[in-house]
Amino acid sequence: MTTDDRVAREVVVHGLVQGVLFRDSCRRQALDAGVEGWVRNEYDGSVHALFEGPPGAVEQMVSWMHDGPRNAIVESVEVTDAEVQGASGFQVS
């Protein structure tokens, strides 16, 4: 797959999204979807992620972020286009 076949999105999720296994659930969902990138907690209580891969798979992850795992309470989601950088794997930090 070339970078022309890939898209990237940055997503920031606000609400009760830390301490509810959001990052680990996100990693599992991303791996199942074939999406690469990363996810991390931010100091303001949000969760920030970068998804890179086939357009349909990336959009699937963006959609998942609007709900998150079972115990999350998602209040808002910010999605922005990002530059494809050839990410490999999916990291949690």
C-alpha positions in Angstrom: 0.0 0.0 0.0 1.4 3.4 -1.0 0.9 6.6 0.9 -1.5 7.6 -1.9 -3.8 4.7 -0.7 -3.7 5.9 2.9 -5.3 8.7 4.9 -4.6 10.0 8.4 -6.8 11.7 11.0 -6.0 13.1 14.4 -8.8 12.7 16.9 -9.2 14.3 20.4 -11.9 12.9 22.6 -13.2 14.8 25.7 -15.4 13.5 28.5 -14.9 10.7 31.0 -12.3 9.0 28.8 -9.4 8.3 31.1 -9.4 5.4 33.6 -11.9 3.5 31.5 -9.5 1.4 29.4 -10.0 3.8 26.4 -6.5 3.6 25.1 -6.2 -0.2 25.3 -9.6 -0.7 23.8 -8.6 1.8 21.0 -5.4 -0.2 20.3 -7.4 -3.4 20.0 -9.9 -1.8 17.7 -7.2 -0.2 15.6 -5.3 -3.5 15.2 -8.6 -5.3 14.3 -9.3 -2.6 11.7 -5.8 -2.7 10.2 -5.1 0.9 11.3 -1.7 2.2 12.4 -0.8 5.1 14.6 -0.9 5.9 18.3 -3.2 6.9 21.2 -2.3 8.8 24.4 -3.8 10.5 27.5 -3.5 14.2 27.7 -3.0 16.3 30.9 -6.4 18.0 30.3 -8.2 14.6 30.7 -8.7 14.0 27.0 -7.5 11.2 24.8 -5.6 12.0 21.6 -5.1 9.6 18.8 -3.6 9.5 15.3 -5.0 6.9 12.8 -3.4 6.1 9.5 -4.4 3.5 6.9 -7.1 2.7 4.3 -9.8 5.4 4.2 -12.6 3.1 5.3 -10.7 1.6 8.2 -9.6 5.1 9.4 -13.2 6.3 9.3 -14.3 3.2 11.2 -11.9 4.2 14.0 -13.0 7.8 14.0 -16.6 6.6 14.3 -15.6 4.2 17.2 -14.0 7.2 19.0 -17.5 8.8 19.3 -18.5 6.0 21.7 -15.3 4.5 22.9 -15.4 1.5 25.3 -18.4 0.6 27.5 -17.6 2.8 30.5 -16.5 5.9 28.6 -18.7 9.0 28.5 -17.7 10.8 25.4 -18.8 14.5 25.5 -17.1 15.8 22.3 -14.8 14.7 19.5 -12.5 16.8 17.4 -11.3 15.3 14.1 -8.7 16.9 11.8 -7.0 15.7 8.7 -3.4 14.8 9.2 -0.4 14.2 7.0 0.3 10.5 6.1 3.7 9.7 7.5 3.9 5.9 7.0 3.2 4.9 10.6 3.9 1.3 11.5 2.1 -0.6 14.2 -0.1 1.0 16.9 1.4 2.5 20.0 -0.2 3.3 23.3 1.6 6.0 25.4 
